[in-house]
Structures are given as structure tokens and as C-alpha cells.
Amino acid sequence: MIDYAATDFTEVVGDLDAVLEVIGGDYPAKALEVLKPGGTLVATLPPTLLPVAEDAADRGIRLAGILVEADRLGMTALADLAAAGTLVPTIAATFAFDDAAPAQSANAGPGKVVLSLI
């Protein structure tokens, strides 16, 4: 695991078999730089793979996306952790509900974009 905020991972690793990419933005393209031919790039934001699909194919790198489906038990456990202060979300930006459209296209950085109903 590498702290992407403190270290450019392309400068410290290379020739990898697999990368699990969870950030999006330009990170899928950067991940291709550190994968060896035959490697696999797995993204938790599958739509971010489309722009790098051709480059990945040229490099012999397989792309895969994963989605996590929420369930009651898991969501209850997360709510309990949040209520206890153990789980603290990273909030990149907060928008009024009336500004939902611009919020969708906001490049607010790491974290979640929050819509406020108040």
C-alpha cells in the first residue's frame, strides 16, 4: 500500500502483476505504467477504465472492474462504526441540493461529494 498523497507510486514500484486502483482520475493511466505485460488493472470505479482500454490492450494488460453491492448487515456495521467515531468519511466538497448538477461534475479531489438538504 502506498500513500498516493505523499508518494508518486510510479517512482517507487514497477513490473507489477496486479494493481487495485481505488481513486480514479488519472490513476488508471498511471497504473498502466507500473504493470508488466500480462498484468491486471482492477478498478473499483469501472468507468475510469474506458479511457485507458486501448493503451492497456497495446501493453497486453487486462482490465477488470469490481462493484461492491451494499447489504443490510454491512451497512448497519458501517453505521455503527460511524456512530462510534471509528469510521470518519473524507468529504471533498459540500454542495446545496439545488446544485446537484454541478456537484456531479466537480473535480473536488479525494473524498466524497456531499449534497446538503438543509
Summary of the structure (lengths in Angstrom):
residues: 118
radius of gyration: 17.1
end to end distance: 38.0
largest distance: 50.6
contacts: 273
relative contact order: 0.12
helix: 39%
strand: 25%
